């Protein structure tokens, strides 16, 4: 796993979350929204850990 891969994954998840939020009328309690948000959080955490190791 490298930095560019993580950045692409984060951007893809951000776009997917944005589209999902629009389709769910910004329902932050929706199970799909919560799951995708958690996946995005995990990717951001991985990126942060990657950067601190450099």
KENUDO-155376 format. One line per field, with one value per atom (N, C-alpha, C): residue in one letter; atom name; x, y, z. Coordinates in nm, 4 decimals, m for minus. Layout:
<rs>
resn: A_...;
name: CA_...;
x: X_...;
y: Y_...;
z: Z_...;
</rs>
This chain:
<rs>
resn: X_X_X_X_X_X_X_X_X_X_X_X_X_X_X_X_X_X_X_X_X_X_X_X_X_X_X_X_X_X_X_X_X_X_X_X_X_X_X_X_X_X_X_X_X_X_X_X_X_X_X_X_X_X_X_X_X_X_X_X_X_X_X_X_X_X_X_X_X_X_X_X_X_X_X_X_X_X_X_X_X_X_X_X_X_X_X_X_X_X_X_X_X_X_X_X_X_X_X_X_X_X_X_X_X_X_X_X_X_X_X_X_X_X_X_X_X_X_X_X_X_X_X_X_X_X_X_X_X_X_X_X_X_X_X_X_X_X_X_X_X_X_X_X_X_X_X_X_X_X_X_X_X_X_X_X_X_X_X_X_X_X;
name: N_CA_C_N_CA_C_N_CA_C_N_CA_C_N_CA_C_N_CA_C_N_CA_C_N_CA_C_N_CA_C_N_CA_C_N_CA_C_N_CA_C_N_CA_C_N_CA_C_N_CA_C_N_CA_C_N_CA_C_N_CA_C_N_CA_C_N_CA_C_N_CA_C_N_CA_C_N_CA_C_N_CA_C_N_CA_C_N_CA_C_N_CA_C_N_CA_C_N_CA_C_N_CA_C_N_CA_C_N_CA_C_N_CA_C_N_CA_C_N_CA_C_N_CA_C_N_CA_C_N_CA_C_N_CA_C_N_CA_C_N_CA_C_N_CA_C_N_CA_C_N_CA_C_N_CA_C_N_CA_C_N_CA_C_N_CA_C_N_CA_C_N_CA_C_N_CA_C_N_CA_C_N_CA_C_N_CA_C;
x: 0.0851_0.0000_0.0898_0.0651_0.1472_0.0595_0.1236_0.0550_m0.0456_m0.0059_m0.0965_m0.2205_m0.2029_m0.3167_m0.4137_m0.3594_m0.4439_m0.5188_m0.4509_m0.5142_m0.6283_m0.6066_m0.7130_m0.8313_m0.8028_m0.9102_m0.9915_m0.9239_m0.9920_m1.0820_m1.0298_m1.1086_m1.2300_m1.2111_m1.3229_m1.4299_m1.3896_m1.4856_m1.5566_m1.4843_m1.5455_m1.6541_m1.6250_m1.7234_m1.8432_m1.8173_m1.9260_m2.0141_m1.9518_m2.0273_m2.1106_m2.0535_m2.1262_m2.2508_m2.2351_m2.3490_m2.4524_m2.4061_m2.4978_m2.5764_m2.5096_m2.5782_m2.6871_m2.6580_m2.7585_m2.8774_m2.8495_m2.9576_m3.0397_m2.9825_m3.0523_m3.1053_m3.1108_m3.1579_m3.0840_m2.9546_m2.8650_m2.9026_m2.9532_m2.9874_m2.8595_m2.8049_m2.6788_m2.6946_m2.8170_m2.8420_m2.8644_m2.8595_m2.8776_m2.7602_m2.7907_m2.6874_m2.5792_m2.6183_m2.5196_m2.4282_m2.4848_m2.4070_m2.3065_m2.3520_m2.2636_m2.1492_m2.1812_m2.0791_m1.9743_m2.0200_m1.9275_m1.8445_m1.9047_m1.8321_m1.7234_m1.7538_m1.6543_m1.5391_m1.5714_m1.4667_m1.3758_m1.4354_m1.3569_m1.2690_m1.3248_m1.2464_m1.1263_m1.1474_m1.0385_m0.9285_m0.9669_m0.8670_m0.7880_m0.8570_m0.7886_m0.6918_m0.7332_m0.6447_m0.5213_m0.5412_m0.4284_m0.3332_m0.3882_m0.3056_m0.2248_m0.2903_m0.2225_m0.1091_m0.1344_m0.0302_0.0838_0.0505_0.1524_0.2412_0.1790_0.2553_0.3429_0.2970_0.3771_0.4986_0.4909_0.6046_0.7125_0.6761_0.7767_0.8806;
y: m0.1170_0.0000_0.1235_0.2118_0.3326_0.4571_0.5683_0.6951_0.7275_0.7117_0.7439_0.6548_0.5272_0.4358_0.4810_0.5161_0.5638_0.6911_0.7822_0.9081_0.8808_0.7921_0.7577_0.6929_0.6037_0.5365_0.6374_0.7310_0.8338_0.9179_0.9603_1.0415_0.9651_0.8372_0.7557_0.7398_0.7153_0.7011_0.8329_0.9429_1.0750_1.1019_1.0723_1.0928_0.9999_0.8752_0.7793_0.8237_0.8716_0.9178_1.0405_1.1315_1.2511_1.2123_1.1212_1.0767_1.0042_0.9202_0.8464_0.9410_1.0408_1.1379_1.2114_1.2488_1.3157_1.2234_1.0979_1.0039_0.9683_0.9819_0.9497_1.0756_1.1867_1.3143_1.3534_1.3307_1.3691_1.3055_1.1842_1.1085_1.0475_1.1114_1.0661_0.9401_0.8996_0.7794_0.6556_0.6725_0.5599_0.4624_0.3333_0.2304_0.2372_0.2574_0.2650_0.3866_0.4976_0.6207_0.6006_0.5411_0.5168_0.4243_0.3172_0.2200_0.2852_0.3591_0.4235_0.5296_0.6010_0.7008_0.6359_0.5217_0.4494_0.4002_0.3538_0.3100_0.4272_0.5419_0.6617_0.7009_0.6964_0.7267_0.6337_0.5057_0.4077_0.4382_0.4748_0.5100_0.6341_0.7322_0.8542_0.8217_0.7351_0.6920_0.6206_0.5319_0.4620_0.5603_0.6600_0.7607_0.8395_0.8772_0.9514_0.8688_0.7413_0.6538_0.6387_0.6279_0.6167_0.7407_0.8596_0.9836_1.0011_0.9542_0.9704_0.8777_0.7691_0.6773_0.7283_0.8219_0.8732_0.9575;
z: 0.0000_0.0000_0.0000_m0.0955_m0.1023_m0.0889_m0.0809_m0.0570_m0.1663_m0.2913_m0.4022_m0.4024_m0.3698_m0.3631_m0.2541_m0.1374_m0.0276_m0.0655_m0.1300_m0.1713_m0.2683_m0.3653_m0.4611_m0.3912_m0.2973_m0.2237_m0.1424_m0.0792_m0.0006_m0.0907_m0.2042_m0.2968_m0.3490_m0.3816_m0.4306_m0.3230_m0.1990_m0.0894_m0.0617_m0.0699_m0.0482_m0.1511_m0.2772_m0.3831_m0.3651_m0.3309_m0.3093_m0.1923_m0.0856_0.0300_m0.0050_m0.0813_m0.1226_m0.2031_m0.2985_m0.3800_m0.2948_m0.2037_m0.1175_m0.0277_0.0275_0.1120_0.0351_m0.0885_m0.1712_m0.1964_m0.2256_m0.2561_m0.1319_m0.0147_0.1110_0.1796_0.1063_0.1616_0.2890_0.2886_0.3985_0.5314_0.5250_0.6455_0.7024_0.8036_0.8626_0.9468_0.9729_1.0516_0.9650_0.8339_0.7437_0.7559_0.7578_0.7767_0.6683_0.5434_0.4344_0.4500_0.4907_0.5107_0.6233_0.7317_0.8463_0.8068_0.7351_0.6943_0.6035_0.5035_0.4111_0.4821_0.5751_0.6524_0.7374_0.7958_0.8749_0.7873_0.6665_0.5735_0.5373_0.5134_0.4827_0.6007_0.7202_0.8406_0.8533_0.8256_0.8344_0.7329_0.6112_0.5098_0.5507_0.6058_0.6505_0.7639_0.8540_0.9626_0.9065_0.8105_0.7485_0.6822_0.6140_0.5480_0.6516_0.7605_0.8667_0.9262_0.9506_1.0041_0.9037_0.7766_0.6722_0.6723_0.6812_0.6778_0.8020_0.9164_1.0378_1.0373_0.9609_0.9506_0.8568_0.7697_0.6733_0.7413;
</rs>
